[in-house]
């Protein structure tokens, strides 16, 4: 999941309880890389024991509880997602290396406010 430059956004409190944080870059589940974001939840739910993450430049392992599925069913029947792709907001000037006429925000008229 190298395409997720900014990591994942943890949207389920149970995922936070087991130790995942927004911004974590998921490196592997049970020691095996997960190539596609869309496969992440299934890999974690189907018999995972560990999740290897990179957090603030440091690699670490999050242990998954044996009863994770039961806890999810009990706590969150309404929520559909455990995580989403993290997309940070940027405020400031546009990077001059990009063509301004192709930038969505620039085309929409967003500019840096100068007091």
Backbone as JSON Lines, residues from 0, in Angstrom:
{"i":0,"aa":"X","n":[0.83,-1.18,0.0],"ca":[0.0,0.0,0.0],"c":[0.87,1.25,0.0]}
{"i":1,"aa":"X","n":[1.91,1.19,-0.77],"ca":[2.82,2.33,-0.83],"c":[2.15,3.57,-1.41]}
{"i":2,"aa":"X","n":[1.01,3.37,-2.07],"ca":[0.31,4.52,-2.65],"c":[-0.34,5.39,-1.57]}
{"i":3,"aa":"X","n":[-0.49,4.86,-0.35],"ca":[-1.07,5.65,0.74],"c":[0.04,6.4,1.46]}
{"i":4,"aa":"X","n":[0.51,7.44,0.84],"ca":[1.62,8.24,1.35],"c":[1.37,8.75,2.76]}
{"i":5,"aa":"X","n":[0.11,9.07,3.07],"ca":[-0.23,9.66,4.37],"c":[-0.84,8.65,5.33]}
{"i":6,"aa":"X","n":[-0.77,7.37,5.0],"ca":[-1.29,6.33,5.88],"c":[-2.8,6.23,5.84]}
{"i":7,"aa":"X","n":[-3.37,5.59,6.86],"ca":[-4.81,5.4,6.94],"c":[-5.41,6.34,7.97]}
{"i":8,"aa":"X","n":[-6.7,6.57,7.85],"ca":[-7.45,7.3,8.86],"c":[-8.28,6.26,9.6]}
{"i":9,"aa":"X","n":[-8.04,6.07,10.87],"ca":[-8.76,5.08,11.67],"c":[-10.11,5.68,12.05]}
{"i":10,"aa":"X","n":[-11.2,5.05,11.6],"ca":[-12.54,5.59,11.83],"c":[-13.35,4.77,12.82]}
{"i":11,"aa":"X","n":[-12.81,3.67,13.31],"ca":[-13.52,2.81,14.25],"c":[-12.79,2.83,15.59]}
{"i":12,"aa":"X","n":[-13.52,3.09,16.66],"ca":[-12.89,3.19,17.98],"c":[-12.22,1.89,18.4]}
{"i":13,"aa":"X","n":[-12.73,0.75,17.95],"ca":[-12.12,-0.52,18.3],"c":[-10.72,-0.65,17.67]}
{"i":14,"aa":"X","n":[-10.56,-0.14,16.47],"ca":[-9.24,-0.17,15.84],"c":[-8.26,0.7,16.63]}
{"i":15,"aa":"X","n":[-8.77,1.81,17.17],"ca":[-7.93,2.65,18.04],"c":[-7.57,1.92,19.32]}
{"i":16,"aa":"X","n":[-8.55,1.19,19.88],"ca":[-8.31,0.45,21.12],"c":[-7.24,-0.62,20.97]}
{"i":17,"aa":"X","n":[-7.16,-1.26,19.79],"ca":[-6.13,-2.29,19.63],"c":[-4.76,-1.69,19.34]}
{"i":18,"aa":"X","n":[-4.73,-0.37,19.06],"ca":[-3.44,0.3,18.91],"c":[-3.16,0.95,17.59]}
{"i":19,"aa":"X","n":[-4.1,0.91,16.65],"ca":[-3.89,1.6,15.37],"c":[-4.21,3.07,15.53]}
{"i":20,"aa":"X","n":[-3.49,3.93,14.81],"ca":[-3.68,5.38,14.88],"c":[-3.81,5.95,13.47]}
{"i":21,"aa":"X","n":[-4.58,7.02,13.35],"ca":[-4.65,7.71,12.06],"c":[-3.24,8.18,11.7]}
{"i":22,"aa":"X","n":[-2.89,7.97,10.45],"ca":[-1.55,8.3,9.98],"c":[-0.64,7.08,9.9]}
{"i":23,"aa":"X","n":[-1.03,5.96,10.54],"ca":[-0.22,4.74,10.45],"c":[-0.16,4.27,9.01]}
{"i":24,"aa":"X","n":[1.02,3.88,8.59],"ca":[1.19,3.26,7.28],"c":[1.23,1.76,7.52]}
{"i":25,"aa":"X","n":[0.25,1.04,7.0],"ca":[0.17,-0.4,7.19],"c":[1.2,-1.05,6.27]}
{"i":26,"aa":"X","n":[2.15,-1.75,6.88],"ca":[3.21,-2.4,6.11],"c":[2.87,-3.85,5.78]}
{"i":27,"aa":"X","n":[2.27,-4.56,6.78],"ca":[1.96,-5.98,6.58],"c":[0.94,-6.44,7.61]}
{"i":28,"aa":"X","n":[0.23,-7.5,7.27],"ca":[-0.68,-8.18,8.2],"c":[-0.19,-9.62,8.28]}
{"i":29,"aa":"X","n":[0.08,-10.09,9.49],"ca":[0.67,-11.42,9.7],"c":[1.97,-11.59,8.91]}
{"i":30,"aa":"X","n":[2.73,-10.5,8.79],"ca":[4.01,-10.56,8.11],"c":[3.94,-10.51,6.6]}
{"i":31,"aa":"X","n":[2.74,-10.45,6.04],"ca":[2.57,-10.41,4.58],"c":[2.07,-9.03,4.15]}
{"i":32,"aa":"X","n":[2.74,-8.41,3.17],"ca":[2.28,-7.11,2.68],"c":[0.86,-7.19,2.13]}
{"i":33,"aa":"X","n":[0.12,-6.11,2.27],"ca":[-1.23,-6.01,1.71],"c":[-1.12,-5.03,0.54]}
{"i":34,"aa":"X","n":[-1.16,-5.54,-0.69],"ca":[-0.9,-4.66,-1.83],"c":[-2.0,-3.63,-2.1]}
{"i":35,"aa":"X","n":[-3.25,-3.94,-1.75],"ca":[-4.36,-3.05,-2.09],"c":[-5.12,-2.62,-0.83]}
{"i":36,"aa":"X","n":[-5.41,-1.34,-0.74],"ca":[-6.17,-0.81,0.4],"c":[-7.5,-1.53,0.56]}
{"i":37,"aa":"X","n":[-8.14,-1.85,-0.54],"ca":[-9.45,-2.5,-0.51],"c":[-9.41,-3.86,0.18]}
{"i":38,"aa":"X","n":[-8.25,-4.5,0.27],"ca":[-8.11,-5.81,0.91],"c":[-7.76,-5.73,2.39]}
{"i":39,"aa":"X","n":[-7.48,-4.55,2.88],"ca":[-6.96,-4.38,4.23],"c":[-7.91,-4.89,5.32]}
{"i":40,"aa":"X","n":[-9.15,-4.45,5.3],"ca":[-10.1,-4.86,6.35],"c":[-10.27,-6.38,6.37]}
{"i":41,"aa":"X","n":[-10.41,-6.99,5.22],"ca":[-10.59,-8.45,5.17],"c":[-9.37,-9.17,5.72]}
{"i":42,"aa":"X","n":[-8.18,-8.7,5.37],"ca":[-6.95,-9.34,5.87],"c":[-6.88,-9.26,7.39]}
{"i":43,"aa":"X","n":[-7.29,-8.13,7.95],"ca":[-7.24,-7.97,9.41],"c":[-8.31,-8.84,10.08]}
{"i":44,"aa":"X","n":[-9.49,-8.88,9.51],"ca":[-10.59,-9.61,10.13],"c":[-10.46,-11.13,10.02]}
{"i":45,"aa":"X","n":[-9.83,-11.61,8.98],"ca":[-9.75,-13.06,8.76],"c":[-8.46,-13.61,9.34]}
{"i":46,"aa":"X","n":[-8.47,-13.85,10.63],"ca":[-7.4,-14.56,11.3],"c":[-6.08,-13.82,11.47]}
{"i":47,"aa":"X","n":[-6.1,-12.52,11.5],"ca":[-4.84,-11.81,11.69],"c":[-4.41,-11.85,13.15]}
{"i":48,"aa":"X","n":[-3.11,-11.89,13.36],"ca":[-2.55,-11.86,14.71],"c":[-1.73,-10.61,14.94]}
{"i":49,"aa":"X","n":[-1.09,-10.12,13.87],"ca":[-0.27,-8.92,13.99],"c":[-0.46,-8.01,12.78]}
{"i":50,"aa":"X","n":[-0.27,-6.71,13.04],"ca":[-0.28,-5.7,11.97],"c":[1.0,-4.9,12.13]}
{"i":51,"aa":"X","n":[1.84,-4.92,11.11],"ca":[3.08,-4.14,11.13],"c":[2.79,-2.77,10.54]}
{"i":52,"aa":"X","n":[3.14,-1.72,11.28],"ca":[2.88,-0.36,10.84],"c":[4.14,0.49,10.94]}
{"i":53,"aa":"X","n":[4.12,1.58,10.2],"ca":[5.13,2.62,10.36],"c":[4.4,3.83,10.9]}
{"i":54,"aa":"X","n":[4.86,4.31,12.06],"ca":[4.23,5.46,12.72],"c":[5.3,6.49,13.02]}
{"i":55,"aa":"X","n":[5.14,7.66,12.43],"ca":[6.09,8.76,12.62],"c":[7.53,8.3,12.35]}
{"i":56,"aa":"X","n":[7.69,7.5,11.3],"ca":[9.02,7.05,10.89],"c":[9.55,5.84,11.62]}
{"i":57,"aa":"X","n":[8.81,5.32,12.6],"ca":[9.27,4.14,13.36],"c":[8.37,2.95,13.06]}
{"i":58,"aa":"X","n":[9.0,1.79,12.85],"ca":[8.25,0.56,12.6],"c":[7.86,-0.07,13.92]}
{"i":59,"aa":"X","n":[6.62,-0.57,13.97],"ca":[6.14,-1.22,15.18],"c":[5.1,-2.27,14.81]}
{"i":60,"aa":"X","n":[4.8,-3.15,15.76],"ca":[3.81,-4.21,15.54],"c":[2.64,-4.02,16.49]}
{"i":61,"aa":"X","n":[1.44,-4.1,15.94],"ca":[0.2,-4.03,16.72],"c":[-0.35,-5.45,16.8]}
{"i":62,"aa":"X","n":[-0.62,-5.92,18.01],"ca":[-1.18,-7.26,18.2],"c":[-2.7,-7.19,18.1]}
{"i":63,"aa":"X","n":[-3.27,-8.11,17.35],"ca":[-4.72,-8.16,17.13],"c":[-5.33,-9.15,18.13]}
{"i":64,"aa":"X","n":[-6.35,-8.73,18.88],"ca":[-6.97,-9.66,19.84],"c":[-7.68,-10.81,19.12]}
{"i":65,"aa":"X","n":[-7.72,-11.97,19.76],"ca":[-8.34,-13.16,19.17],"c":[-9.81,-12.93,18.88]}
{"i":66,"aa":"X","n":[-10.5,-12.2,19.71],"ca":[-11.95,-11.99,19.57],"c":[-12.31,-10.7,18.85]}
{"i":67,"aa":"X","n":[-11.48,-10.26,17.93],"ca":[-11.71,-8.99,17.24],"c":[-13.05,-8.95,16.51]}
{"i":68,"aa":"X","n":[-13.4,-9.99,15.78],"ca":[-14.66,-9.98,15.03],"c":[-15.85,-9.87,15.98]}
{"i":69,"aa":"X","n":[-15.84,-10.62,17.07],"ca":[-16.92,-10.54,18.04],"c":[-17.07,-9.15,18.62]}
{"i":70,"aa":"X","n":[-15.94,-8.53,18.92],"ca":[-15.99,-7.16,19.46],"c":[-16.54,-6.18,18.43]}
{"i":71,"aa":"X","n":[-16.16,-6.34,17.17],"ca":[-16.67,-5.45,16.13],"c":[-18.18,-5.6,15.98]}
{"i":72,"aa":"X","n":[-18.66,-6.83,15.99],"ca":[-20.1,-7.06,15.84],"c":[-20.86,-6.43,17.0]}
{"i":73,"aa":"X","n":[-20.35,-6.59,18.2],"ca":[-21.01,-6.04,19.38],"c":[-21.01,-4.52,19.4]}
{"i":74,"aa":"X","n":[-19.89,-3.92,19.04],"ca":[-19.74,-2.48,19.22],"c":[-20.22,-1.63,18.06]}
{"i":75,"aa":"X","n":[-20.15,-2.12,16.86],"ca":[-20.42,-1.25,15.7],"c":[-21.22,-1.95,14.62]}
{"i":76,"aa":"X","n":[-22.47,-2.13,14.84],"ca":[-23.31,-2.75,13.81],"c":[-23.61,-1.77,12.68]}
{"i":77,"aa":"X","n":[-23.56,-0.48,12.94],"ca":[-23.94,0.52,11.95],"c":[-22.78,0.99,11.09]}
{"i":78,"aa":"X","n":[-21.57,0.96,11.6],"ca":[-20.42,1.49,10.88],"c":[-19.95,0.53,9.8]}
{"i":79,"aa":"X","n":[-19.7,1.05,8.63],"ca":[-19.29,0.21,7.51],"c":[-17.78,0.12,7.37]}
{"i":80,"aa":"X","n":[-17.04,1.11,7.83],"ca":[-15.61,1.14,7.58],"c":[-14.81,1.17,8.87]}
{"i":81,"aa":"X","n":[-13.68,0.47,8.86],"ca":[-12.74,0.54,9.98],"c":[-11.73,1.65,9.74]}
{"i":82,"aa":"X","n":[-11.38,1.88,8.46],"ca":[-10.47,2.95,8.1],"c":[-10.85,3.49,6.75]}
{"i":83,"aa":"X","n":[-10.32,4.67,6.46],"ca":[-10.42,5.25,5.12],"c":[-9.03,5.72,4.74]}
{"i":84,"aa":"X","n":[-8.87,6.07,3.49],"ca":[-7.6,6.62,3.05],"c":[-7.44,7.99,3.68]}
{"i":85,"aa":"X","n":[-6.29,8.26,4.21],"ca":[-6.05,9.54,4.87],"c":[-5.64,10.58,3.84]}
{"i":86,"aa":"X","n":[-6.35,11.69,3.82],"ca":[-6.06,12.78,2.89],"c":[-5.91,14.04,3.71]}
{"i":87,"aa":"X","n":[-4.68,14.48,3.94],"ca":[-4.49,15.67,4.77],"c":[-4.91,16.94,4.03]}
{"i":88,"aa":"X","n":[-5.27,17.94,4.8],"ca":[-5.61,19.25,4.24],"c":[-4.36,20.12,4.25]}
{"i":89,"aa":"X","n":[-4.17,20.86,3.21],"ca":[-3.02,21.75,3.13],"c":[-3.52,23.18,3.01]}
{"i":90,"aa":"X","n":[-2.89,24.08,3.74],"ca":[-3.22,25.49,3.65],"c":[-1.93,26.22,3.31]}
{"i":91,"aa":"X","n":[-1.98,27.06,2.34],"ca":[-0.78,27.8,1.98],"c":[-0.69,27.97,0.47]}
{"i":92,"aa":"X","n":[0.49,28.23,0.0],"ca":[0.68,28.45,-1.41],"c":[0.75,27.13,-2.17]}
{"i":93,"aa":"X","n":[0.42,27.2,-3.45],"ca":[0.55,26.04,-4.31],"c":[2.01,25.84,-4.68]}
{"i":94,"aa":"X","n":[2.4,24.62,-4.77],"ca":[3.77,24.29,-5.15],"c":[3.98,24.7,-6.61]}
{"i":95,"aa":"X","n":[4.97,25.51,-6.85],"ca":[5.19,26.08,-8.19],"c":[5.61,25.03,-9.22]}
{"i":96,"aa":"X","n":[6.0,23.82,-8.76],"ca":[6.42,22.8,-9.73],"c":[5.23,22.18,-10.46]}
{"i":97,"aa":"X","n":[4.0,22.42,-9.98],"ca":[2.81,21.89,-10.63],"c":[2.24,22.93,-11.58]}
{"i":98,"aa":"X","n":[1.62,22.47,-12.62],"ca":[0.95,23.38,-13.55],"c":[-0.31,23.89,-12.88]}
{"i":99,"aa":"X","n":[-0.39,25.18,-12.66],"ca":[-1.5,25.77,-11.92],"c":[-2.84,25.51,-12.59]}
{"i":100,"aa":"X","n":[-2.87,25.49,-13.93],"ca":[-4.15,25.32,-14.6],"c":[-4.7,23.9,-14.48]}
{"i":101,"aa":"X","n":[-3.94,22.97,-13.88],"ca":[-4.42,21.61,-13.68],"c":[-4.79,21.34,-12.23]}
{"i":102,"aa":"X","n":[-4.53,22.28,-11.33],"ca":[-4.8,22.09,-9.91],"c":[-6.26,22.43,-9.63]}
{"i":103,"aa":"X","n":[-7.01,21.47,-9.08],"ca":[-8.44,21.67,-8.81],"c":[-8.72,22.87,-7.94]}
{"i":104,"aa":"X","n":[-7.98,23.03,-6.83],"ca":[-8.2,24.15,-5.93],"c":[-7.9,25.48,-6.59]}
{"i":105,"aa":"X","n":[-6.85,25.51,-7.38],"ca":[-6.48,26.74,-8.08],"c":[-7.56,27.12,-9.09]}
{"i":106,"aa":"X","n":[-8.03,26.1,-9.83],"ca":[-9.07,26.35,-10.82],"c":[-10.36,26.81,-10.16]}
{"i":107,"aa":"X","n":[-10.6,26.36,-8.91],"ca":[-11.81,26.76,-8.18],"c":[-11.68,28.14,-7.54]}
{"i":108,"aa":"X","n":[-10.5,28.74,-7.65],"ca":[-10.3,30.09,-7.13],"c":[-9.71,30.16,-5.74]}
{"i":109,"aa":"X","n":[-9.27,29.04,-5.18],"ca":[-8.66,29.07,-3.85],"c":[-7.26,29.66,-3.94]}
{"i":110,"aa":"X","n":[-6.99,30.63,-3.09],"ca":[-5.69,31.3,-3.05],"c":[-5.3,31.52,-1.62]}
{"i":111,"aa":"X","n":[-4.03,31.71,-1.4],"ca":[-3.52,32.01,-0.06],"c":[-4.0,33.41,0.32]}
{"i":112,"aa":"X","n":[-4.52,33.53,1.53],"ca":[-5.0,34.82,2.02],"c":[-3.84,35.58,2.63]}
{"i":113,"aa":"X","n":[-3.66,36.8,2.23],"ca":[-2.6,37.63,2.77],"c":[-3.27,38.75,3.55]}
{"i":114,"aa":"X","n":[-2.94,38.86,4.83],"ca":[-3.55,39.87,5.7],"c":[-2.99,41.23,5.47]}
